[in-house]
């Protein structure tokens, strides 16, 4: 049974939410696949920074080199309209989806629905307690989909964490009916191999296909061992979502040996993640294309037949990319931006020591035609502002800003904040706007910041891990034409054709 938390009964429900948060806290310390924010993506995250790093952070604040603790700073062309703090769902905030006047915000404790008809004053419509990282969320019509990538006692919203070695452990996709936004109903669950770290929708008129991305992190989880070299494809009938089921498991990295044909990682490629699955997939249905960010590899594949995706090209960057995390096409589908989540999202990588090319975006042109298309590297982009050694910061989730003839993107950088940048010239990307807060703490590394920052119908919405839901207004002649583009629905990993 789904537990809906009415805002009017917040105090009464806080005990329930706190208990769920306690379960999540235990989960987050259980092992590599349950680290936060993105499990097992990179090197171990230090619990504390050195005394000298803490002193340097406070000195940098005193000298005005970085914002003060929790201080908000931004470029002149961005306005911070509002912040809605976390409420009954106390866990880590994760991804966002949009439909009409609603925003759907994932949280490790469940998900929250906002009415954003007035972007200056979003209103909470529902909070659903349903613990299970990462709780990445997407919507299509009357259905909402939620990813579970942690070992649960069962598939219910009352489940508890348990060791993955237990035969009864469950991970996978959950499906909710959101016909009544104030009262979502849990209608289906589908177990998938290695759970669902993220997922991507390929919607059709009668069915919704889901590409489930997950990966095999370590020997800690014997039920999820390499080679885990494919993705689960789920088919969900719109009129009978309870019949949702896995219909295929296409292998994306065929090859010999125990690890398949993906990047072997360390020690062959020091500092690079071994490919044992995909972290995230972005589809561009209007062009029958998809891009996969798959640990040690970036791939381009055709989705003409959504049940049987076909890999077109595969690339690696064994110099500067540690963990291929996510992907974004430009509107013409002749470029794709891949992100590198160096440090797993929990490390301080936006500093002089790491430099401008690691923990950055990689811009690739797509050249050729049909199944002979190739990914050609052009340049890196990283935010030009150094962050404190107490701030987790690295390239993370973002979306296009729809302006004809331009390639513009807004992107989350955890405690590096929100960045708006232009990659129209693939070889010469540049930032044009930003918003950020100062460090959460100055004496230790504390995980926080923007998980997802997306442009939707004239505004930028950011889901901050610690601070909650932010709304930003961008006013710039280069981006203003995007205000004329209005969508009925947006799941960023299912990129729309903005100008069709």
C-alpha positions as CSV (number, residue, x, y, z in Angstrom):
1,X,0.0,0.0,0.0
2,X,1.3,3.5,-0.9
3,X,1.6,5.9,1.9
4,X,0.5,9.4,0.9
5,X,1.7,12.1,3.2
6,X,-0.8,15.0,3.4
7,X,1.0,18.3,4.0
8,X,-1.6,19.2,6.6
9,X,-0.5,16.2,8.7
10,X,3.2,16.7,8.3
11,X,4.1,16.6,12.0
12,X,2.2,13.4,12.6
13,X,3.9,11.8,9.6
14,X,7.5,13.0,10.3
15,X,8.1,10.0,12.6
16,X,7.3,7.6,9.7
17,X,9.5,9.6,7.3
18,X,12.3,9.6,9.9
19,X,12.1,5.9,10.3
20,X,12.3,5.6,6.5
21,X,15.3,7.9,6.5
22,X,16.9,5.7,9.1
23,X,16.5,2.7,6.9
24,X,18.0,4.7,4.0
25,X,20.9,5.8,6.2
26,X,21.6,2.1,7.0
27,X,21.4,1.3,3.3
28,X,23.7,4.1,2.3
29,X,26.5,2.7,4.4
30,X,25.9,-0.9,3.4
31,X,28.4,-1.1,0.5
32,X,29.5,0.2,-2.9
33,X,26.1,-0.3,-4.6
34,X,24.4,1.8,-1.9
35,X,26.7,4.8,-1.7
36,X,25.2,8.2,-2.2
37,X,24.5,9.9,-4.5
38,X,25.5,7.5,-7.3
39,X,26.7,4.1,-6.0
40,X,30.0,2.6,-7.1
41,X,30.6,5.1,-9.8
42,X,34.2,6.0,-8.9
43,X,36.8,6.1,-6.3
44,X,36.0,5.9,-2.6
45,X,34.7,9.1,-1.1
46,X,36.7,10.5,1.9
47,X,34.6,11.0,5.0
48,X,36.6,14.0,6.0
49,X,38.9,16.5,4.3
50,X,42.3,17.3,5.8
51,X,42.7,20.1,8.4
52,X,44.7,22.1,5.8
53,X,41.8,21.7,3.2
54,X,39.3,22.9,5.8
55,X,41.5,26.0,6.6
56,X,41.9,26.6,2.8
57,X,38.1,26.5,2.5
58,X,37.5,29.1,5.2
59,X,40.4,31.2,3.8
60,X,38.9,31.1,0.3
61,X,35.5,32.2,1.8
62,X,37.2,35.1,3.7
63,X,39.0,36.2,0.6
64,X,35.8,36.2,-1.5
65,X,37.2,33.5,-3.8
66,X,34.2,31.2,-3.1
67,X,30.7,32.0,-1.6
68,X,30.3,31.7,2.1
69,X,28.6,28.7,3.7
70,X,25.1,28.4,2.2
71,X,25.5,31.8,0.5
72,X,23.6,32.1,-2.8
73,X,25.5,33.7,-5.7
74,X,24.5,33.8,-9.4
75,X,25.2,35.6,-12.7
76,X,23.2,38.7,-13.5
77,X,21.0,36.9,-16.0
78,X,19.6,34.4,-13.5
79,X,17.1,35.1,-10.8
80,X,16.4,32.7,-7.9
81,X,12.6,32.7,-7.6
82,X,12.1,30.3,-4.7
83,X,13.3,27.3,-2.8
84,X,11.0,24.7,-1.3
85,X,12.8,22.7,1.4
86,X,12.5,19.0,1.9
87,X,9.5,18.1,4.0
88,X,8.3,14.6,5.0
89,X,10.6,12.8,2.6
90,X,13.9,13.4,4.3
91,X,16.2,11.3,2.0
92,X,18.4,12.3,-0.9
93,X,16.6,14.2,-3.6
94,X,17.2,12.7,-7.1
95,X,15.7,13.2,-10.6
96,X,12.8,15.3,-12.0
97,X,10.1,14.8,-14.5
98,X,7.3,17.2,-15.7
99,X,3.8,17.0,-17.0
100,X,1.5,20.0,-17.6
101,X,1.5,22.1,-14.5
102,X,3.2,19.4,-12.4
103,X,6.8,18.6,-11.5
104,X,7.6,15.1,-10.1
105,X,10.6,15.0,-7.8
106,X,12.4,11.8,-6.9
107,X,13.7,11.2,-3.4
108,X,15.4,8.1,-1.9
109,X,12.3,8.0,0.4
110,X,9.8,8.1,-2.4
111,X,8.6,11.0,-4.6
112,X,6.9,14.4,-4.3
113,X,4.5,16.1,-6.7
114,X,4.5,19.9,-7.1
115,X,1.9,22.1,-8.7
116,X,4.2,24.6,-10.6
117,X,1.4,26.6,-12.3
118,X,2.9,29.5,-10.3
119,X,6.7,29.0,-10.6
120,X,7.3,31.6,-7.9
121,X,5.2,29.6,-5.4
122,X,5.2,25.8,-6.2
123,X,2.6,23.9,-4.1
124,X,3.0,20.4,-2.8
125,X,0.2,18.2,-4.1
126,X,1.4,14.8,-2.7
127,X,4.3,13.1,-1.0
128,X,4.5,9.3,-1.5
129,X,6.6,7.3,1.0
130,X,8.2,4.4,-1.0
131,X,11.8,3.9,0.0
132,X,14.4,2.5,-2.4
133,X,17.3,4.3,-4.1
134,X,17.6,6.0,-6.4
135,X,13.9,6.5,-7.1
136,X,14.6,8.1,-10.4
137,X,11.2,9.2,-11.7
138,X,9.5,9.6,-15.1
139,X,5.9,10.0,-16.3
140,X,3.9,9.2,-19.4
141,X,0.2,9.9,-19.6
142,X,-1.4,8.5,-16.5
143,X,1.6,6.5,-15.4
144,X,4.6,7.2,-13.3
145,X,7.7,5.0,-13.2
146,X,10.1,4.7,-10.3
147,X,13.5,3.0,-10.2
148,X,14.7,0.8,-7.3
149,X,18.4,0.0,-7.2
150,X,18.8,-1.3,-3.7
151,X,18.1,-4.6,-2.1
152,X,14.6,-4.6,-0.6
153,X,12.7,-7.2,1.4
154,X,9.9,-7.1,-1.2
155,X,8.4,-4.9,-3.9
156,X,6.0,-3.0,-1.7
157,X,6.4,0.6,-0.4
158,X,6.6,-0.9,3.1
159,X,9.7,-2.9,2.2
160,X,12.9,-2.8,4.3
161,X,16.6,-3.0,3.3
162,X,18.2,-6.4,3.5
163,X,21.5,-8.0,2.2
164,X,21.4,-8.8,-1.5
165,X,22.4,-12.3,-0.7
166,X,18.8,-13.0,0.6
167,X,16.8,-15.0,-1.9
168,X,13.8,-12.8,-1.3
169,X,15.6,-9.6,-2.2
170,X,13.8,-7.4,-4.8
171,X,15.0,-4.6,-7.1
172,X,13.5,-3.2,-10.3
173,X,10.7,-0.9,-11.6
174,X,7.6,0.3,-9.9
175,X,4.6,1.7,-11.7
176,X,2.0,4.2,-10.3
177,X,-1.3,5.5,-11.7
178,X,-1.3,9.3,-11.4
179,X,-4.7,10.0,-12.8
180,X,-5.4,11.7,-9.5
181,X,-2.2,13.6,-8.8
182,X,-3.2,14.0,-5.1
183,X,-3.6,10.3,-4.7
184,X,-1.1,8.2,-6.8
185,X,-1.9,4.5,-6.7
186,X,0.8,1.8,-6.9
187,X,-0.3,-0.6,-9.6
188,X,2.6,-2.8,-10.8
189,X,6.2,-3.9,-10.1
190,X,8.7,-5.6,-12.4
191,X,11.9,-7.2,-11.1
192,X,15.0,-6.6,-13.3
193,X,18.5,-7.9,-13.4
194,X,20.7,-5.9,-11.1
195,X,17.7,-3.6,-10.2
196,X,17.1,-0.2,-11.9
197,X,19.7,2.4,-11.3
198,X,18.1,4.7,-13.9
199,X,15.5,4.1,-16.6
200,X,14.4,5.7,-19.9
201,X,11.0,5.7,-21.5
202,X,10.3,5.0,-25.2
203,X,6.6,5.9,-25.3
204,X,4.2,4.7,-28.0
205,X,0.5,5.1,-28.4
206,X,-0.5,1.7,-26.9
207,X,2.6,0.8,-24.9
208,X,5.4,2.4,-23.0
209,X,8.8,0.7,-23.4
210,X,11.3,1.2,-20.5
211,X,15.0,0.8,-21.0
212,X,16.4,-0.2,-17.5
213,X,20.0,0.8,-16.9
214,X,21.9,-1.0,-14.1
215,X,25.3,-2.4,-13.5
216,X,27.2,-4.9,-11.6
217,X,29.3,-3.1,-9.0
218,X,31.3,-5.6,-7.1
219,X,31.5,-9.1,-5.5
220,X,29.5,-7.7,-2.6
221,X,26.4,-8.5,-4.6
222,X,26.6,-12.1,-5.7
223,X,23.2,-11.9,-7.4
224,X,24.5,-9.3,-9.8
225,X,27.8,-10.4,-11.3
226,X,29.5,-9.5,-14.6
227,X,29.1,-9.9,-17.4
228,X,26.0,-7.7,-16.9
229,X,26.5,-6.4,-20.4
230,X,23.0,-5.4,-21.5
231,X,19.8,-3.6,-20.5
232,X,16.4,-4.8,-19.5
233,X,13.5,-3.8,-21.8
234,X,10.1,-3.6,-20.2
235,X,6.8,-3.3,-22.1
236,X,4.0,-1.6,-20.2
237,X,0.5,-1.7,-21.8
238,X,-1.1,1.7,-21.1
239,X,-4.5,0.2,-20.6
240,X,-3.3,-2.7,-18.5
241,X,-0.1,-1.6,-16.6
242,X,-0.4,-4.5,-14.3
243,X,0.7,-6.7,-17.2
244,X,4.1,-4.9,-17.4
245,X,6.9,-7.4,-18.0
246,X,10.5,-7.7,-19.3
247,X,10.4,-8.6,-23.0
248,X,14.1,-8.5,-23.9
249,X,17.6,-8.2,-22.5
250,X,19.7,-7.0,-25.5
251,X,23.5,-7.4,-25.0
252,X,25.2,-4.1,-25.8
253,X,28.7,-5.3,-25.2
254,X,29.1,-8.7,-26.8
255,X,32.6,-10.2,-26.4
256,X,34.6,-13.1,-25.1
257,X,35.6,-13.6,-21.5
258,X,33.9,-13.1,-18.1
259,X,33.5,-9.3,-18.6
260,X,32.1,-9.3,-22.2
261,X,33.2,-6.7,-24.7
262,X,33.1,-3.5,-22.7
263,X,36.0,-1.4,-21.2
264,X,38.1,-3.7,-19.0
265,X,38.9,-0.8,-16.7
266,X,41.7,-1.0,-14.2
267,X,44.4,-2.2,-14.2
268,X,44.4,-2.2,-18.0
269,X,43.0,1.3,-18.0
270,X,44.0,2.8,-14.6
271,X,41.3,5.0,-13.0
272,X,38.6,3.9,-15.5
273,X,35.5,2.0,-14.5
274,X,35.1,-1.5,-15.9
275,X,32.0,-1.7,-18.0
276,X,29.5,-4.1,-16.4
277,X,26.3,-2.4,-17.5
278,X,25.0,1.1,-18.2
279,X,24.4,4.0,-15.9
280,X,22.1,6.0,-18.0
281,X,20.5,6.0,-21.5
282,X,19.0,8.9,-23.4
283,X,16.7,8.4,-26.4
284,X,15.7,10.7,-29.2
285,X,12.6,9.0,-30.5
286,X,12.1,11.4,-33.4
287,X,15.4,10.3,-34.8
288,X,15.3,6.6,-33.7
289,X,18.5,7.2,-31.8
290,X,19.8,6.5,-28.3
291,X,23.0,7.3,-26.5
292,X,24.3,5.1,-23.6
293,X,26.6,6.2,-20.8
294,X,28.0,2.9,-19.7
295,X,30.6,3.1,-17.0
296,X,33.8,2.8,-19.2
297,X,32.1,3.3,-22.6
298,X,29.9,5.7,-24.5
299,X,27.7,4.1,-27.1
300,X,25.4,5.2,-29.9
301,X,22.6,2.9,-30.9
302,X,19.5,2.7,-33.1
303,X,16.0,2.2,-31.6
304,X,14.0,1.8,-34.8
305,X,12.8,-1.5,-33.2
306,X,12.4,-0.4,-29.6
307,X,12.4,-4.0,-28.3
308,X,15.7,-4.7,-30.1
309,X,18.1,-1.7,-29.9
310,X,21.2,-2.0,-32.1
311,X,24.6,-0.5,-31.2
312,X,26.0,1.7,-34.0
313,X,29.3,3.0,-32.4
314,X,31.2,2.6,-29.2
315,X,33.9,5.0,-27.8
316,X,36.2,5.2,-24.8
317,X,38.3,7.9,-23.2
318,X,40.9,6.2,-21.1
319,X,42.7,9.5,-20.3
320,X,40.1,11.8,-18.8
321,X,36.8,9.9,-18.4
322,X,36.5,7.7,-15.2
323,X,32.8,6.9,-15.3
324,X,30.5,7.6,-18.3
325,X,27.4,8.8,-16.5
326,X,24.7,10.4,-18.8
327,X,24.1,11.7,-22.3
328,X,22.3,14.6,-24.0
329,X,21.7,15.0,-27.8
330,X,21.5,18.3,-29.5
331,X,18.2,18.9,-31.4
332,X,19.7,18.1,-34.9
333,X,21.1,14.8,-33.5
334,X,24.6,15.6,-34.9
335,X,26.1,16.0,-31.4
336,X,25.9,14.3,-28.1
337,X,27.3,15.4,-24.7
338,X,28.5,12.7,-22.3
339,X,29.2,13.4,-18.7
340,X,32.0,12.0,-16.6
341,X,31.0,11.4,-12.9
342,X,34.5,11.3,-11.5
343,X,34.4,10.4,-7.9
344,X,30.9,8.9,-8.0
345,X,29.2,12.2,-7.3
346,X,30.6,12.4,-3.7
347,X,34.0,13.8,-4.2
348,X,35.5,17.3,-4.6
349,X,36.6,17.3,-8.2
350,X,36.0,21.0,-9.3
351,X,39.3,22.3,-8.1
352,X,42.7,23.2,-9.6
353,X,44.2,19.9,-8.6
354,X,41.8,17.9,-10.8
355,X,41.9,20.4,-13.7
356,X,39.5,21.3,-16.5
357,X,39.2,18.0,-18.4
358,X,38.4,15.4,-15.7
359,X,34.9,15.2,-14.1
360,X,33.7,17.2,-17.1
361,X,31.5,17.0,-20.1
362,X,32.8,15.4,-23.3
363,X,31.3,16.9,-26.6
364,X,31.1,14.5,-29.5
365,X,30.0,15.2,-33.1
366,X,28.0,12.5,-34.8
367,X,29.3,12.1,-38.4
368,X,28.1,9.8,-41.2
369,X,24.7,8.4,-41.9
370,X,22.5,5.5,-40.8
371,X,24.3,2.6,-39.1
372,X,27.7,3.9,-40.2
373,X,27.5,7.0,-37.9
374,X,30.4,7.6,-35.7
375,X,31.1,9.6,-32.5
376,X,34.0,12.0,-32.9
377,X,35.4,13.8,-29.9
378,X,35.6,17.6,-30.1
379,X,36.3,19.1,-26.6
380,X,35.6,19.1,-22.9
381,X,33.5,21.5,-20.9
382,X,33.7,22.1,-17.2
383,X,32.4,25.0,-15.0
384,X,35.1,27.7,-14.8
385,X,34.7,28.3,-11.1
386,X,36.8,26.3,-8.6
387,X,34.8,24.9,-5.7
388,X,36.0,24.2,-2.1
389,X,37.5,20.8,-1.2
390,X,34.5,20.4,1.2
391,X,32.1,20.5,-1.8
392,X,31.2,17.4,-3.9
393,X,31.2,18.7,-7.5
394,X,31.2,17.0,-10.9
395,X,29.2,17.0,-14.1
396,X,25.7,15.7,-13.6
397,X,22.1,15.8,-15.1
398,X,21.0,18.5,-17.4
399,X,18.8,19.3,-20.4
400,X,18.7,21.3,-23.6
401,X,17.3,24.8,-23.7
402,X,15.3,24.8,-27.0
403,X,16.6,27.6,-29.2
404,X,16.6,27.1,-33.0
405,X,20.1,27.1,-34.5
406,X,21.8,27.0,-31.1
407,X,23.1,24.2,-28.9
408,X,22.4,25.4,-25.3
409,X,22.2,23.4,-22.2
410,X,21.5,23.8,-18.5
411,X,23.2,21.3,-16.2
412,X,23.5,20.4,-12.5
413,X,27.0,20.1,-10.9
414,X,26.1,19.1,-7.4
415,X,27.6,21.7,-5.1
416,X,29.1,23.4,-8.2
417,X,25.5,24.6,-8.7
418,X,23.6,25.1,-11.9
419,X,25.4,26.1,-15.1
420,X,24.0,27.3,-18.5
421,X,26.4,26.8,-21.3
422,X,26.7,27.0,-25.1
423,X,28.2,24.2,-27.2
424,X,27.0,25.4,-30.7
425,X,30.7,25.4,-31.5
426,X,31.6,21.9,-30.4
427,X,35.3,22.8,-30.1
428,X,34.7,26.0,-28.1
429,X,32.0,25.6,-25.4
430,X,31.4,28.4,-23.0
431,X,29.3,29.1,-19.9
432,X,26.8,31.9,-20.2
433,X,25.0,31.8,-16.8
434,X,25.3,30.1,-13.4
435,X,23.7,29.7,-9.9
436,X,25.3,28.2,-6.9
437,X,25.4,28.1,-3.1
438,X,28.5,28.1,-0.9
439,X,29.6,24.9,0.8
440,X,27.2,23.1,3.1
441,X,30.1,22.7,5.6
442,X,33.6,24.1,5.9
443,X,35.3,21.4,8.0
444,X,34.3,18.2,6.2
445,X,33.1,17.0,2.8
446,X,29.3,16.9,3.0
447,X,27.3,15.6,0.0
448,X,24.7,18.0,-1.4
449,X,24.0,20.3,-4.3
450,X,21.9,20.1,-7.5
451,X,21.2,16.5,-8.7
452,X,19.2,17.5,-11.7
453,X,18.7,20.9,-13.4
454,X,16.2,21.0,-16.2
455,X,14.6,23.7,-18.4
456,X,10.8,23.3,-18.7
457,X,8.4,25.8,-20.2
458,X,10.4,29.0,-19.5
459,X,12.0,28.1,-16.1
460,X,14.9,26.1,-14.7
461,X,14.0,23.6,-12.0
462,X,16.6,22.1,-9.8
463,X,16.3,19.2,-7.3
464,X,19.0,19.9,-4.6
465,X,20.1,16.8,-2.7
466,X,20.0,18.7,0.7
467,X,18.3,22.0,0.1
468,X,15.2,21.0,-1.8
469,X,13.4,22.2,-4.9
470,X,14.7,25.4,-6.6
471,X,13.1,27.5,-9.3
472,X,15.3,29.8,-11.4
473,X,14.4,32.3,-14.1
474,X,16.9,32.9,-16.9
475,X,16.7,36.2,-18.8
476,X,19.2,36.4,-21.6
477,X,18.7,37.3,-25.3
478,X,20.5,34.1,-26.3
479,X,18.0,31.9,-24.4
480,X,14.8,34.0,-24.5
481,X,13.5,32.4,-27.7
482,X,13.1,29.1,-25.7
483,X,10.3,30.8,-23.7
484,X,8.0,30.3,-26.8
485,X,8.4,26.5,-26.6
486,X,5.8,24.8,-24.4
487,X,5.7,21.1,-23.7
488,X,2.9,18.9,-22.4
489,X,5.4,16.5,-20.8
490,X,9.1,16.2,-20.3
491,X,11.3,13.3,-19.3
492,X,14.7,14.6,-20.0
493,X,16.1,11.2,-20.9
494,X,13.4,10.9,-23.5
495,X,14.3,14.0,-25.5
496,X,11.4,15.6,-27.4
497,X,11.6,17.1,-30.8
498,X,11.1,20.7,-29.7
499,X,10.3,22.2,-33.1
500,X,8.3,19.5,-34.8
